[in-house]
Amino acid sequence: MSGDITGYRDLVVWQKAMSLVEDVYRLTGNFPSAERFGLTSQIQRSAISIPCNIAEGKGHWTGQFFNNFQANALKRPKFFWTPLIHLAPITWQAIP
C-alpha cells in the first residue's frame, strides 16, 4: 500500500528536519571565520541532531524510548536559535 511508513526517511518530519539542516549549513557558511569552531559548529551540530533524534526514535517506535528521542528532537531548535540571534547583527555587518 502506498504511503506506508517503513523507515525514518518516510517520515515527513524527518524530511523537513533535513531541509532545515541544509538551510542552517547555508546560513552558517556566511558566518565570520572567527566563529567557525565556536558558535558555527554548535549551531550546525544542534541542527543535525534534530533529524538524528527523529531517526533514532523511529527505531524505538513504542514506549518511553521513542518519547525521549522525540523530546530531544524538539529541544534542539532552542540550541541553535539563541546563537543565531546573537550572531545575526555581527554576520549582517560582515556581509558586503
Summary of the structure (lengths in Angstrom):
residues: 96
radius of gyration: 15.8
end to end distance: 52.5
largest distance: 52.6
contacts: 243
relative contact order: 0.14
helix: 78%
strand: 0%
